[in-house]
Amino acid sequence: MPSNTTPSVNLNTDTELQRTQRPKQQPSNFVWDQDIFRNIGQASANMTDALAMLDPTLKESFKQACLDFAAKGDYVPDVFIQLAQLINGSLRRFPASAFNTTWVAQNMKVPSITSKIGIIRRFFVFWKERDPQAISNDALQLLAKTKVYNTKSRNVLSDDPEKSWLSDDEYEALLTSVWRSYEDGVFSTGRTLILLLTMQYARRPIQLAHLKIKDFRIASPGDSSGLNGPVISFPGAKDLGAATEFRDSRVEHHPLPIHLWNLFKIQRNEIRLLFEFQLGIRLSDSEVEKLPIFTRAGRIETAVSILTGHFGVDWHNNLDNKLFHMTSDRISQTVAWRPNGRRDIDPPLSHRTGRPIVVSATRLRHTRARQLARKGVAIHVLSYWMGHTNEESLKAYYNDPDEDARKLNEKMAPALMPLAMAFAGNLIESEDQASRSNDPSSRLEFAKAGKLTNVGHCGKHSFCATTSVPIPCYRCRHFEPLVTAPHREVLMALKIRQEEENQALRIGGARNLLVPIDLSADILAVQNCINRCNARKLELGIA
């Protein structure tokens, strides 16, 4: 008979005997620093004054409930700090030693409380299950009956020049100022890139805060993004299926223009040097890919301290940790031209208010959405561009009477354009036939390759405000074009200029032509003039 085989693994080793031991509890991201509720390395809520009003036993029970509620991880970390801040504000507004019906009834009149009643209600239910004395039954019932009060801002529909979207002139002035500040050394590369990415893609501050160097890349044909060339992949935000707030949502891929790619390469090198200097090490290329694209020296020092001191891990093996990233609040301040909580340089003046333009991430987001909607971008495409999960909130951008009037004008244009924009002047076969042939100032010349070529005369004797002659002259009834003048060269120059204007971004420049200058009227008028000149040449027998 075959002998019994002995297992090759000794199941009595210490390792195997300890297999079902309680897992070692990892340090929490949330702690109480006396009466300050902290999300380590991120935000905090100072509840010192508010908690001083509570009964000492209730106070300690509340603090433990906050830690346990956050440990469940049902919400992204920022929500727990917001909850603490809401309760802190409510206790300061309506001092109370216990959470009873009086306290609840008073707070039901506060929009900031009722708008977040869902999370507040869940917290108190959670706490009540663990401590029956947490809140009275009647107070909990009152919370359960309270309806959500929608306080969502509708600044997108406002006509307030400091709250609604930016006008085209304001947007362009802001963009020009950003580039000028960078070129003059006033803005750092990082600050410039934050502002330009916000103005170009309308991303939320938290998405910029979570960007890593690896999110910028060159996509090859067949790439999963469906794009070729420079690409930026934004971590999503407000994804209901996300388990955490840090890079756990769907990724949004967008093409990256060359001027932003060049800025990124400069920023990448600066970030690498910053980390190597602060940490006193040389980083490999693969380690650099893990780094945030936006951070500061103090942020790196804090991250190292927390990772080693609080979490007890090797910071070198955790370079991809969120703690190294700039916070979303800091990104918001940078976008608002207040990088350190205060304004170090004023934005350009608004032509509507005469004061510095009020800038915020939300306002730039509204502005970009409106620009794209006005360009005719389909709402489902705009929904993806803006990172929305539904299209309902975007309808306001398409409720645009001015744009409706423009579209109506476009539909009428085929019938009216030939009449409104046709060449209306009188052809002349030689300069002697011009109404003001003896007046040298009546000559209209076209500049090309450093030379001036006569294209006709002006028959008007009074002052003309036109400064960009001879282009607008082709639509003027006083224009007297020469039959043999090089009008086709004028046409070609106009078409080249129109093509430049139609580019959404002028590469290397400080102007974003989201609403390009329309030269179609001038192009039609010049073409009409050429047709009439050709017909006259046939009559004269001129080749």
C-alpha atoms as one frame of an Amber mdcrd trajectory, in Angstrom:
protein
   0.000   0.000   0.000   1.241   3.486  -0.742   2.436   5.422   2.279   0.710
   8.618   3.384   2.396  11.750   2.098   3.394  14.498   4.504   2.396  18.096
   3.642   5.352  20.119   2.374   4.123  23.136   4.330   4.341  23.178   8.115
   0.924  24.397   9.222   2.178  24.862  12.774   4.495  27.712  11.952   3.886
  30.974  13.804   2.854  32.696  10.567   0.073  30.258   9.814  -1.112  30.077
  13.402  -1.588  33.848  13.348  -3.460  33.810  10.018  -6.836  34.676  11.583
  -5.502  37.258  13.991  -7.343  40.583  14.014  -5.863  42.707  11.208  -3.717
  45.568  12.366  -5.796  48.729  12.393  -4.447  51.398  10.089  -4.186  54.970
  11.405  -7.268  57.000  10.529  -7.198  60.007   8.234  -9.371  61.770  10.812
  -8.293  62.787  14.306  -9.338  65.154  17.052  -6.626  67.646  17.953  -8.216
  68.778  21.215 -11.496  70.200  19.825 -10.311  70.610  16.228 -11.548  67.897
  13.851  -8.823  67.267  11.289  -8.565  65.396   8.024  -4.820  64.763   8.255
  -2.907  66.955   5.842  -6.104  68.393   4.372  -8.920  70.451   5.883 -10.082
  70.925   9.479 -12.995  72.273  11.529 -12.276  74.181  14.726 -15.192  73.382
  17.046 -13.628  74.637  20.282 -16.239  77.288  21.098 -19.211  75.230  19.911
 -18.312  72.066  21.806 -17.715  74.045  25.002 -21.503  74.541  25.187 -22.292
  70.811  25.273 -22.517  68.612  28.321 -19.042  67.029  28.771 -20.381  63.471
  28.369 -22.334  64.430  25.259 -19.302  66.238  23.893 -17.080  63.146  24.118
 -19.828  60.992  22.620 -20.160  63.455  19.721 -16.425  63.434  19.042 -16.301
  59.646  18.969 -19.346  59.527  16.683 -17.598  61.870  14.229 -14.579  59.540
  14.085 -16.736  56.418  13.659 -18.952  58.048  11.018 -15.895  59.128   9.010
 -14.351  55.647   9.393 -17.353  54.129   7.580 -16.175  55.887   4.432 -19.653
  56.384   2.963 -18.656  59.833   1.680 -15.574  61.487   0.314 -13.361  62.918
   3.112 -14.247  66.571   2.531 -17.902  65.847   3.337 -17.096  64.892   6.946
 -15.245  68.167   7.503 -18.158  70.063   5.944 -20.536  68.235   8.303 -18.460
  69.261  11.314 -18.337  72.841  10.050 -22.128  72.911   9.602 -22.804  71.634
  13.134 -20.161  73.995  14.473 -21.843  76.953  12.775 -25.276  75.871  13.981
 -24.159  75.678  17.617 -22.482  79.060  17.408 -25.577  80.530  15.782 -28.019
  78.912  18.215 -26.107  77.975  21.424 -27.364  74.724  22.983 -26.198  72.211
  25.575 -28.111  69.376  23.872 -29.514  68.512  20.451 -33.267  68.902  21.027
 -36.333  70.049  19.087 -35.624  73.712  19.828 -32.159  73.456  18.295 -33.491
  71.586  15.242 -36.408  74.004  14.709 -34.113  77.022  14.843 -31.720  75.539
  12.289 -34.470  74.596   9.862 -34.623  78.287   8.966 -30.982  78.297   7.813
 -30.552  77.481   4.087 -26.987  76.181   4.521 -28.327  73.609   7.009 -31.450
  72.559   5.090 -29.507  72.184   1.852 -27.343  69.531   3.560 -30.111  67.996
   5.672 -29.513  64.546   4.172 -25.969  64.110   5.516 -26.918  65.788   8.828
 -29.888  63.430   9.265 -27.761  60.339   8.525 -25.134  61.408  11.045 -27.623
  61.840  13.856 -29.309  58.505  13.057 -25.862  56.868  13.106 -24.996  58.534
  16.428 -28.399  57.770  17.965 -27.918  54.045  17.272 -24.706  54.125  19.332
 -25.789  56.563  22.017 -29.511  56.938  22.837 -28.761  60.268  24.538 -27.246
  61.791  21.383 -30.445  63.503  20.258 -34.012  63.415  21.499 -36.557  61.250
  19.640 -38.733  64.252  18.829 -35.747  66.164  17.438 -34.799  63.209  15.245
 -38.379  62.965  13.955 -38.302  66.666  13.115 -35.056  66.160  11.190 -36.640
  63.260   9.298 -39.586  65.421   8.199 -37.448  68.331   6.995 -37.319  68.723
   3.243 -34.160  69.587   1.349 -33.915  73.270   0.520 -32.184  73.848  -2.770
 -29.761  76.742  -2.458 -27.815  75.949  -5.599 -26.475  79.135  -7.124 -27.994
  80.238 -10.404 -25.300  82.771 -11.201 -25.262  81.323 -14.695 -28.632  83.069
 -15.219 -27.691  86.258 -13.383 -27.275  89.602 -15.123 -24.886  90.782 -12.392
 -21.627  91.694 -14.225 -19.619  90.380 -11.280 -21.393  87.012 -10.974 -22.482
  85.894 -14.427 -20.213  84.614 -17.161 -17.446  86.850 -18.478 -17.985  88.837
 -21.639 -15.713  88.069 -24.590 -13.755  91.266 -23.911 -13.289  90.374 -20.240
 -12.200  86.842 -21.072  -9.664  88.023 -23.615  -8.336  90.739 -21.292  -7.915
  88.128 -18.549  -6.108  85.755 -20.898  -3.793  88.470 -22.166  -2.976  89.489
 -18.588  -2.122  85.880 -17.628   0.340  85.510 -20.494   1.868  88.935 -19.901
   2.313  88.196 -16.187   4.052  84.921 -17.054   6.313  86.508 -19.643   7.225
  89.297 -17.193   8.121  86.774 -14.496   5.250  87.818 -12.200   3.451  84.460
 -12.482   5.223  81.153 -11.957   4.872  78.362 -14.493   2.580  76.454 -12.131
   0.298  79.415 -11.497   0.077  80.152 -15.212  -0.707  76.538 -16.050  -3.453
  76.386 -13.406  -5.126  79.503 -14.827  -4.825  78.439 -18.466  -6.089  74.904
 -17.822  -9.094  76.363 -15.984  -9.828  78.832 -18.776  -9.377  76.215 -21.494
 -11.094  73.151 -19.987 -13.308  74.551 -17.205 -12.199  71.811 -14.828 -13.109
  71.941 -11.157 -10.298  72.889  -8.727 -10.268  69.405  -7.208  -9.546  67.917
 -10.645  -6.529  70.171 -11.109  -5.406  69.434  -7.550  -5.406  65.685  -8.284
  -3.474  65.906 -11.564  -0.238  63.969 -11.746   2.634  64.245 -14.188   1.577
  60.944 -15.755  -1.761  62.524 -16.750   0.049  64.497 -19.457   1.288  62.323
 -22.321   1.667  61.851 -26.053  -1.034  59.513 -27.372  -0.187  57.222 -30.301
  -2.661  55.920 -32.924  -4.910  53.327 -31.319  -4.645  54.914 -27.874  -7.496
  54.041 -25.498  -8.446  57.720 -25.353  -9.160  57.758 -29.089  -6.851  60.757
 -29.445  -3.486  61.379 -31.082  -0.744  63.735 -29.977  -0.540  65.565 -26.628
  -3.337  64.513 -24.258  -4.392  65.502 -20.758  -6.417  63.022 -18.672  -8.355
  64.747 -15.910  -9.363  62.680 -12.865 -13.137  62.871 -12.655 -15.127  64.635
  -9.948 -18.612  64.227  -8.493 -18.755  60.595  -9.575 -21.436  58.904  -7.472
 -19.760  55.536  -7.947 -16.436  56.654  -6.548 -15.283  55.123  -3.291 -13.009
  58.033  -2.422 -12.443  61.527  -3.709  -8.838  60.945  -4.780  -8.494  59.814
  -8.403 -11.254  57.220  -8.065 -13.688  58.528 -10.673 -13.868  58.089 -14.414
 -11.052  59.728 -16.368 -11.781  62.519 -18.855  -9.403  62.643 -21.823  -8.895
  65.856 -23.810  -6.457  66.940 -26.537  -3.780  69.309 -25.262  -2.684  72.245
 -27.452   1.032  72.599 -28.033   1.419  75.792 -25.983  -0.004  74.050 -22.893
   2.132  70.977 -23.595   5.226  73.188 -23.650   4.208  74.809 -20.349   3.644
  71.363 -18.853   7.174  70.254 -19.794   8.620  73.277 -18.025   6.424  72.631
 -14.970   7.379  68.940 -14.933  11.062  69.806 -14.757  10.447  72.373 -12.011
   8.444  69.864  -9.940  11.140  67.225 -10.331  13.843  69.621  -9.167  11.667
  70.767  -6.251  11.106  67.205  -5.004  14.749  66.228  -5.426  15.884  69.317
  -3.529  13.345  68.921  -0.716  13.903  65.174  -0.310  17.630  65.144  -0.980
  17.411  62.282  -3.486  17.536  61.616  -7.211  14.224  60.448  -8.653  13.858
  57.955 -11.478  11.609  58.747 -14.443   9.027  56.239 -13.179   8.979  57.942
  -9.779   8.565  61.352 -11.394   5.432  60.053 -13.159   3.810  59.563  -9.728
   4.347  63.158  -8.625   1.653  65.846  -8.588   1.940  68.481 -11.281   1.002
  71.170  -8.718   2.520  71.385  -5.237   4.732  73.506  -2.992   7.827  72.972
  -0.864   5.854  73.224   2.375   3.383  70.662   1.113   6.173  68.146   0.477
   7.603  68.657   3.971   4.183  68.201   5.568   3.475  65.045   3.549   6.758
  63.426   4.605   6.102  64.283   8.238   2.560  62.869   8.248   3.428  59.710
   6.298   6.278  58.810   8.644   4.927  60.174  11.920   1.177  59.500  11.730
   0.857  56.617   9.276   4.229  55.004   9.983   5.072  54.313   6.336   8.066
  54.988   4.129   7.398  58.221   2.242   9.737  57.119  -0.572   7.372  54.249
  -1.363   4.356  56.563  -1.250   5.264  59.355  -3.649   1.853  58.931  -5.268
   0.059  59.821  -2.017  -2.532  62.583  -2.029  -0.677  64.414   0.721   1.958
  65.589  -1.766  -0.690  67.331  -3.888  -1.750  70.941  -3.587  -5.206  71.178
  -1.994  -8.277  72.097  -4.018  -8.756  75.172  -1.799  -5.295  76.396  -2.799
  -6.127  75.792  -6.468  -9.349  77.805  -6.032  -7.395  80.684  -4.496  -4.899
  80.619  -7.366  -7.691  80.719  -9.957  -9.223  83.677  -8.078  -5.873  85.540
  -8.305  -5.364  85.066  -4.543  -2.654  82.374  -4.437  -1.833  82.960  -0.757
  -5.294  83.952   0.380  -4.752  87.543  -0.694  -4.429  89.309  -4.026  -0.845
  90.052  -5.021  -1.745  91.465  -8.426  -5.075  92.790  -9.700  -6.833  91.203
 -12.676  -7.518  93.588 -15.582 -10.385  96.053 -15.273 -13.840  95.066 -16.465
 -15.249  97.271 -19.205 -18.668  96.753 -17.610 -17.883  97.768 -14.023 -14.643
  99.732 -14.205 -13.306  97.512 -11.394 -10.940  94.508 -11.485 -12.665  91.484
 -13.008 -14.055  89.153 -10.343 -12.536  85.754 -11.083 -13.492  82.359  -9.667
 -13.321  78.765 -10.842 -17.120  78.610 -11.032 -17.352  81.776 -13.085 -14.706
  80.608 -15.544 -16.526  77.274 -15.796 -19.795  79.030 -16.652 -17.987  81.217
 -19.172 -16.375  78.293 -20.993 -19.665  76.375 -21.113 -21.422  79.377 -22.623
 -18.671  79.870 -25.185 -18.901  76.269 -26.333 -22.716  76.335 -26.383 -22.601
  79.467 -28.525 -20.248  77.778 -30.944 -22.944  75.184 -31.561 -21.435  72.336
 -29.545 -24.132  69.685 -29.003 -25.373  69.451 -25.435 -24.287  65.812 -25.022
 -20.773  66.751 -26.176 -20.708  69.726 -23.797 -21.878  67.412 -21.016 -18.804
  65.232 -21.528 -16.520  68.252 -21.866 -17.776  69.687 -18.572 -17.659  66.337
 -16.784 -21.420  66.240 -16.093 -23.304  63.001 -15.551 -26.542  64.500 -16.913
 -27.490  67.283 -19.292 -30.182  69.008 -17.238 -27.853  71.508 -15.585 -26.471
  72.584 -18.973 -29.750  73.772 -20.465 -29.281  77.261 -19.032 -26.273  77.758
 -21.322 -28.489  77.144 -24.345 -31.229  79.516 -23.135 -29.529  82.476 -24.799
 -31.771  85.086 -26.537 -28.764  86.823 -28.091 -27.576  83.551 -29.553 -31.090
  82.719 -30.783 -31.107  86.044 -32.623 -27.732  85.232 -34.155 -28.968  81.837
 -35.361 -32.057  83.459 -36.870 -29.784  85.910 -38.629 -27.738  83.001 -39.992
 -30.868  81.374 -41.427 -31.885  84.639 -43.105 -28.365  85.351 -44.316 -28.498
  83.344 -47.587 -31.338  85.529 -48.817 -30.162  88.869 -47.437 -26.377  88.591
 -47.696 -26.105  89.151 -51.478 -28.054  92.388 -51.054 -26.461  93.623 -47.861
 -22.874  92.749 -48.632 -22.545  93.144 -52.356 -19.963  95.451 -53.869 -21.681
  98.832 -54.347 -18.957 101.032 -55.858 -18.279 102.203 -59.424 -15.597 100.540
 -61.542 -12.947 102.716 -63.186 -10.671 101.653 -66.023  -7.937 104.165 -65.211
  -7.100 106.639 -62.464  -8.180 109.511 -64.727 -11.788 108.333 -64.352 -11.720
 108.638 -60.549 -13.962 111.317 -59.009 -10.953 112.741 -57.191  -8.222 111.860
 -59.625  -6.272 115.014 -58.787  -6.295 114.282 -55.034  -3.423 111.939 -54.048
  -5.105 111.290 -50.675  -7.979 109.539 -52.448  -5.742 106.669 -53.587  -6.435
 103.402 -51.795  -3.452 101.077 -51.589  -2.976  97.451 -50.565   0.224  96.425
 -48.783   1.895  93.154 -49.758   5.490  91.997 -49.384   6.501  95.479 -48.250
   5.062  97.180 -51.328   1.939  99.312 -51.818  -0.285  98.571 -54.795  -3.076
 100.922 -55.901  -6.463  99.176 -55.967  -8.669 102.194 -56.598  -9.853 105.564
 -55.296 -12.219 106.918 -52.692 -14.897 109.207 -54.036 -15.873 110.576 -50.656
 -14.716 114.073 -49.711 -15.646 114.018 -46.006 -13.638 112.366 -43.213 -13.836
 108.550 -43.093 -13.270 106.727 -39.786 -12.109 103.551 -41.486  -8.557 102.764
 -40.429  -8.012  99.366 -42.053  -8.217 100.457 -45.682  -8.789  99.163 -48.249
 -10.663  96.110 -46.876 -13.890  97.823 -45.672 -13.872 100.038 -48.782 -15.104
  97.159 -50.936 -18.481  97.447 -49.199 -18.650 101.251 -49.564 -20.611 102.931
 -52.375 -17.895 105.596 -52.610 -15.212 103.058 -53.558 -13.982 103.294 -57.142
 -11.873 100.153 -57.812  -9.531  99.891 -60.783 -10.585  97.124 -63.155  -6.989
  95.938 -63.526  -5.993  96.142 -59.834  -4.863  92.963 -58.002  -8.151  92.457
 -56.149  -7.572  88.691 -56.056  -4.537  89.249 -53.814  -6.772  91.179 -51.431
  -9.211  88.240 -51.464  -6.492  85.689 -50.715  -5.193  87.808 -47.820  -8.711
  87.996 -46.382  -9.212  84.229 -46.611  -5.898  83.556 -44.862  -6.865  85.985
 -42.114 -10.269  84.315 -41.729  -8.631  80.894 -41.403  -6.409  82.245 -38.621
  -9.426  83.710 -36.849 -11.319  80.418 -37.057  -8.684  78.614 -35.014  -9.978
  78.275 -31.467  -6.485  78.835 -30.109  -3.755  80.892 -31.659  -0.743  78.792
 -30.805   1.971  80.688 -29.008  -0.185  83.754 -28.611  -2.045  85.276 -25.717
  -5.438  85.327 -27.352  -8.121  82.680 -27.312 -10.419  83.270 -30.270 -13.474
  81.499 -28.981 -15.677  83.911 -30.936 -13.627  84.517 -34.116 -13.895  87.719
 -36.112 -16.243  87.161 -39.063 -14.769  88.476 -42.333 -17.377  86.839 -44.572
 -18.949  90.187 -45.489 -15.631  91.578 -46.732 -14.808  88.340 -48.566 -18.150
  88.416 -50.403 -17.746  92.068 -51.310 -14.234  91.555 -52.719 -15.379  88.453
 -54.642 -18.287  90.450 -56.047 -15.887  93.203 -57.120 -13.616  90.628 -58.813
 -16.586  89.167 -60.726 -17.607  92.603 -61.983 -14.020  93.436 -62.908 -13.720
  90.167 -64.861 -16.944  90.893 -66.705 -15.703  94.386 -67.575 -12.358  92.996
 -68.778 -14.213  90.725 -71.193 -16.102  93.719 -72.548 -12.824  95.619 -72.970
 -11.021  92.636 -74.458  -8.470  92.618 -71.637  -6.966  89.185 -70.886
